[in-house]
Amino acid sequence: MFIPEPFKIKDEKIIYDLLCDYSFATLVSSKQDQLQATNLPLLLSKDKKSLIGHMAIANEQWKMLSGNSVLAIFHGPHHYISPSWYETKDAVPTWNYISLQVSGNFVPLDDEHQLVESLKHFVDTYETMESEYLLEHVDPNYLANLRKGIIGFKIEIHNIEAKAKLSQNHSTPRQSLVIEELKKIKSENALAIANWMQENLKNLKQ
């Protein structure tokens, strides 16, 4: 990923937090000049050394992946930045965004216990504290049939690249103008980018 130095996220805590907050990814692979991609959630393992996921058995992509390199692309919040928000007319439109790319080796989870534990990890991660759903309460026969239709896997992380393009190449007064205008829009992405700029620009410069 092309990352100019001012846009590079170096803080590991910020990177791992982003991987957890924006865990729905695009998994990209290539074999014999054929590109394939699947959209799916990927969870960071507790030791932060791998990503955990599941894919439908019917999905042809996993069959070409075992032991091969893959790329997972995570998209954080993003929003259009209008030049009309600046103090000058000599400006052009741009886009502020947060994105991460994780590369590593694809390893199928052939062990039944590992697959079940990974499913529980997903439930524990995404279910709210108020939810009464537990995987242990699901009928064992139903769960067994479900497991026949999916392949569990992990991606052993080799490299993580993280980018936050948040108007770092503009002056502080102009950044403040962008934050102010984004907050007026009140969409989820606009507010997320505004908050990120407000709370993290100083940290990203370190």
Contacts in CASP RR format, 6 or more apart in sequence:
PFRMAT RR
TARGET T0000
AUTHOR 0000-0000-0000
METHOD contacts of the structure
MODEL  1
MFIPEPFKIKDEKIIYDLLCDYSFATLVSSKQDQLQATNLPLLLSKDKKS
LIGHMAIANEQWKMLSGNSVLAIFHGPHHYISPSWYETKDAVPTWNYISL
QVSGNFVPLDDEHQLVESLKHFVDTYETMESEYLLEHVDPNYLANLRKGI
IGFKIEIHNIEAKAKLSQNHSTPRQSLVIEELKKIKSENALAIANWMQEN
LKNLKQ
1 99 0 8 1.000
1 101 0 8 1.000
1 161 0 8 1.000
1 163 0 8 1.000
3 161 0 8 1.000
3 163 0 8 1.000
4 169 0 8 1.000
6 168 0 8 1.000
6 169 0 8 1.000
6 204 0 8 1.000
6 205 0 8 1.000
7 163 0 8 1.000
7 164 0 8 1.000
7 165 0 8 1.000
7 166 0 8 1.000
7 168 0 8 1.000
8 162 0 8 1.000
8 163 0 8 1.000
9 15 0 8 1.000
9 18 0 8 1.000
9 100 0 8 1.000
9 162 0 8 1.000
9 163 0 8 1.000
9 164 0 8 1.000
9 204 0 8 1.000
10 206 0 8 1.000
11 203 0 8 1.000
11 204 0 8 1.000
11 206 0 8 1.000
14 162 0 8 1.000
14 200 0 8 1.000
14 203 0 8 1.000
15 100 0 8 1.000
15 160 0 8 1.000
15 162 0 8 1.000
16 44 0 8 1.000
16 48 0 8 1.000
18 74 0 8 1.000
18 76 0 8 1.000
18 98 0 8 1.000
18 100 0 8 1.000
18 162 0 8 1.000
19 44 0 8 1.000
19 51 0 8 1.000
19 74 0 8 1.000
19 100 0 8 1.000
19 102 0 8 1.000
19 160 0 8 1.000
20 43 0 8 1.000
20 44 0 8 1.000
21 76 0 8 1.000
22 74 0 8 1.000
22 75 0 8 1.000
22 76 0 8 1.000
22 77 0 8 1.000
22 98 0 8 1.000
22 100 0 8 1.000
23 41 0 8 1.000
23 42 0 8 1.000
23 43 0 8 1.000
23 44 0 8 1.000
23 74 0 8 1.000
23 125 0 8 1.000
24 39 0 8 1.000
24 40 0 8 1.000
24 41 0 8 1.000
24 74 0 8 1.000
25 39 0 8 1.000
25 40 0 8 1.000
25 41 0 8 1.000
25 42 0 8 1.000
25 51 0 8 1.000
25 72 0 8 1.000
25 73 0 8 1.000
25 74 0 8 1.000
25 102 0 8 1.000
26 37 0 8 1.000
26 38 0 8 1.000
26 39 0 8 1.000
26 72 0 8 1.000
26 73 0 8 1.000
26 75 0 8 1.000
27 37 0 8 1.000
27 38 0 8 1.000
27 39 0 8 1.000
27 40 0 8 1.000
27 42 0 8 1.000
27 61 0 8 1.000
27 70 0 8 1.000
27 71 0 8 1.000
27 72 0 8 1.000
28 35 0 8 1.000
28 36 0 8 1.000
28 37 0 8 1.000
28 70 0 8 1.000
28 71 0 8 1.000
28 72 0 8 1.000
28 73 0 8 1.000
29 35 0 8 1.000
29 36 0 8 1.000
29 37 0 8 1.000
29 61 0 8 1.000
29 64 0 8 1.000
29 65 0 8 1.000
29 68 0 8 1.000
29 69 0 8 1.000
29 70 0 8 1.000
29 71 0 8 1.000
29 106 0 8 1.000
30 36 0 8 1.000
31 64 0 8 1.000
31 68 0 8 1.000
36 60 0 8 1.000
36 61 0 8 1.000
36 64 0 8 1.000
37 61 0 8 1.000
38 55 0 8 1.000
38 59 0 8 1.000
38 61 0 8 1.000
40 53 0 8 1.000
40 54 0 8 1.000
40 55 0 8 1.000
41 53 0 8 1.000
41 122 0 8 1.000
41 126 0 8 1.000
42 51 0 8 1.000
42 52 0 8 1.000
42 53 0 8 1.000
42 72 0 8 1.000
42 74 0 8 1.000
42 102 0 8 1.000
42 155 0 8 1.000
43 51 0 8 1.000
43 52 0 8 1.000
43 53 0 8 1.000
43 121 0 8 1.000
43 122 0 8 1.000
43 125 0 8 1.000
44 50 0 8 1.000
44 51 0 8 1.000
44 52 0 8 1.000
45 51 0 8 1.000
45 52 0 8 1.000
45 154 0 8 1.000
48 157 0 8 1.000
49 156 0 8 1.000
49 157 0 8 1.000
50 107 0 8 1.000
50 154 0 8 1.000
50 155 0 8 1.000
50 156 0 8 1.000
50 157 0 8 1.000
51 72 0 8 1.000
51 102 0 8 1.000
51 154 0 8 1.000
51 155 0 8 1.000
51 157 0 8 1.000
52 118 0 8 1.000
52 121 0 8 1.000
52 122 0 8 1.000
52 152 0 8 1.000
52 153 0 8 1.000
52 154 0 8 1.000
53 118 0 8 1.000
53 122 0 8 1.000
53 152 0 8 1.000
53 153 0 8 1.000
53 154 0 8 1.000
53 155 0 8 1.000
54 118 0 8 1.000
54 119 0 8 1.000
54 122 0 8 1.000
54 150 0 8 1.000
54 151 0 8 1.000
54 152 0 8 1.000
54 153 0 8 1.000
55 61 0 8 1.000
55 62 0 8 1.000
55 150 0 8 1.000
55 151 0 8 1.000
55 152 0 8 1.000
55 153 0 8 1.000
56 149 0 8 1.000
56 150 0 8 1.000
56 151 0 8 1.000
57 148 0 8 1.000
57 149 0 8 1.000
57 150 0 8 1.000
57 151 0 8 1.000
58 149 0 8 1.000
62 106 0 8 1.000
62 108 0 8 1.000
62 151 0 8 1.000
62 153 0 8 1.000
65 106 0 8 1.000
65 108 0 8 1.000
65 153 0 8 1.000
66 106 0 8 1.000
66 107 0 8 1.000
66 108 0 8 1.000
67 105 0 8 1.000
67 106 0 8 1.000
67 107 0 8 1.000
68 105 0 8 1.000
68 106 0 8 1.000
69 103 0 8 1.000
69 104 0 8 1.000
69 105 0 8 1.000
69 106 0 8 1.000
69 158 0 8 1.000
70 103 0 8 1.000
70 104 0 8 1.000
70 105 0 8 1.000
70 106 0 8 1.000
70 155 0 8 1.000
71 101 0 8 1.000
71 102 0 8 1.000
71 103 0 8 1.000
71 104 0 8 1.000
72 101 0 8 1.000
72 102 0 8 1.000
72 103 0 8 1.000
72 155 0 8 1.000
73 99 0 8 1.000
73 100 0 8 1.000
73 101 0 8 1.000
74 99 0 8 1.000
74 100 0 8 1.000
74 101 0 8 1.000
74 102 0 8 1.000
75 97 0 8 1.000
75 98 0 8 1.000
75 99 0 8 1.000
76 97 0 8 1.000
76 98 0 8 1.000
76 99 0 8 1.000
76 100 0 8 1.000
76 192 0 8 1.000
77 97 0 8 1.000
77 98 0 8 1.000
77 188 0 8 1.000
77 189 0 8 1.000
77 192 0 8 1.000
77 193 0 8 1.000
77 196 0 8 1.000
78 95 0 8 1.000
78 96 0 8 1.000
78 97 0 8 1.000
78 98 0 8 1.000
78 99 0 8 1.000
78 189 0 8 1.000
78 193 0 8 1.000
79 95 0 8 1.000
79 96 0 8 1.000
79 97 0 8 1.000
79 182 0 8 1.000
79 185 0 8 1.000
79 187 0 8 1.000
79 189 0 8 1.000
79 190 0 8 1.000
79 193 0 8 1.000
80 93 0 8 1.000
80 95 0 8 1.000
81 93 0 8 1.000
81 94 0 8 1.000
81 95 0 8 1.000
81 96 0 8 1.000
81 167 0 8 1.000
81 178 0 8 1.000
82 93 0 8 1.000
82 181 0 8 1.000
83 89 0 8 1.000
83 91 0 8 1.000
83 92 0 8 1.000
83 93 0 8 1.000
83 94 0 8 1.000
85 177 0 8 1.000
85 178 0 8 1.000
85 180 0 8 1.000
85 181 0 8 1.000
86 174 0 8 1.000
86 177 0 8 1.000
87 173 0 8 1.000
87 174 0 8 1.000
87 177 0 8 1.000
95 165 0 8 1.000
96 165 0 8 1.000
96 166 0 8 1.000
96 167 0 8 1.000
96 178 0 8 1.000
96 193 0 8 1.000
96 197 0 8 1.000
97 163 0 8 1.000
97 164 0 8 1.000
97 165 0 8 1.000
97 193 0 8 1.000
98 162 0 8 1.000
98 163 0 8 1.000
98 164 0 8 1.000
98 165 0 8 1.000
98 166 0 8 1.000
98 193 0 8 1.000
98 196 0 8 1.000
99 162 0 8 1.000
99 163 0 8 1.000
100 160 0 8 1.000
100 161 0 8 1.000
100 162 0 8 1.000
100 163 0 8 1.000
101 160 0 8 1.000
101 161 0 8 1.000
102 155 0 8 1.000
102 157 0 8 1.000
102 159 0 8 1.000
102 160 0 8 1.000
102 161 0 8 1.000
103 157 0 8 1.000
103 158 0 8 1.000
103 159 0 8 1.000
104 155 0 8 1.000
104 156 0 8 1.000
104 157 0 8 1.000
104 158 0 8 1.000
104 159 0 8 1.000
105 155 0 8 1.000
105 156 0 8 1.000
105 158 0 8 1.000
106 153 0 8 1.000
106 155 0 8 1.000
107 153 0 8 1.000
107 154 0 8 1.000
107 155 0 8 1.000
107 156 0 8 1.000
108 151 0 8 1.000
108 152 0 8 1.000
108 153 0 8 1.000
109 115 0 8 1.000
109 118 0 8 1.000
109 151 0 8 1.000
109 152 0 8 1.000
109 153 0 8 1.000
109 154 0 8 1.000
112 147 0 8 1.000
114 152 0 8 1.000
115 147 0 8 1.000
115 150 0 8 1.000
115 152 0 8 1.000
116 135 0 8 1.000
116 147 0 8 1.000
118 152 0 8 1.000
118 154 0 8 1.000
119 135 0 8 1.000
120 135 0 8 1.000
123 133 0 8 1.000
123 134 0 8 1.000
123 135 0 8 1.000
127 133 0 8 1.000
135 143 0 8 1.000
164 196 0 8 1.000
164 200 0 8 1.000
164 204 0 8 1.000
166 175 0 8 1.000
166 193 0 8 1.000
166 196 0 8 1.000
166 197 0 8 1.000
166 200 0 8 1.000
166 201 0 8 1.000
166 204 0 8 1.000
167 174 0 8 1.000
167 175 0 8 1.000
167 178 0 8 1.000
167 197 0 8 1.000
168 201 0 8 1.000
168 204 0 8 1.000
168 205 0 8 1.000
170 178 0 8 1.000
175 197 0 8 1.000
175 201 0 8 1.000
178 194 0 8 1.000
178 197 0 8 1.000
179 194 0 8 1.000
179 197 0 8 1.000
179 198 0 8 1.000
182 190 0 8 1.000
182 191 0 8 1.000
182 193 0 8 1.000
182 194 0 8 1.000
182 197 0 8 1.000
183 190 0 8 1.000
183 191 0 8 1.000
183 194 0 8 1.000
185 191 0 8 1.000
END
